């Protein structure tokens, strides 16, 4: 039992504690009033341009690929203004290709192409895909994209070049008219085997390349998109699409044209559309005089396309409409030749 003195001490302690626990809790002080400047300040909006990727091939004076360069060895100018290269990749890239075969050739080059065409499949692996077209007045899509190399070999073996048989286009079954406005626009080539658009001459290379690029623009952005063009480069005046139209489509679809000239004279090589399309898209052009040449170039095109440098940079654009921007890729070392596309079309920035 507690003594009276202990009871008194305990009561005193309780009495002293009660006022403290009974005090009202103080609220935290209110925040300072917002000034007019703070109240009217808009939220910060950050706009970042998409990264641009530029496939680049570098060759020495002998035409051999140079594969030992570093990011610091390159310069990129966009619209004449130097850009900061954010990264460089040398990893092999899977290929999406359209194999575009000229069906209006003279007898000798036609036979060389017919005998060698199956060798094209040798440049493609299991991670690649390819669709087969042939063209005269108008392009005809013979297959959808094929990803199995054995199936591609089989389909190429079924290609039968007609050697200049010209058919009148059926315009009731043609693709949509040329795009008005931004390049590309809606519409893809019709399904397998359907006739596309064409001109009134013997062959229309521009229209064929346009159709191939329009199909390739649907493929994944992380694939190397190429047109594998085999032709003598003799162009008609019957194209529905002009060379500037075709170059615009190729560049907007981020497609590279690799041309293999066959049966082309020396004069034709100088001003050939094969060379112009390759130059504008960052590709290359080769001229074959035999079946062995063709088979060697088939392999070289696939190897070159797969093993390019890929440079990346992020420009600061304020484009409200689709806009063309020129690209100039240079190397700091002398005696080297650089192949890269001459420009690209930017997407419009979102409205703010």
Order of alpha helices (4+ residues) and beta strands (2+ residues): alpha-alpha-beta-beta-beta-beta-beta-alpha-beta-beta-alpha-beta-alpha-beta-alpha-beta-alpha-alpha-beta-alpha-beta-beta-beta-beta
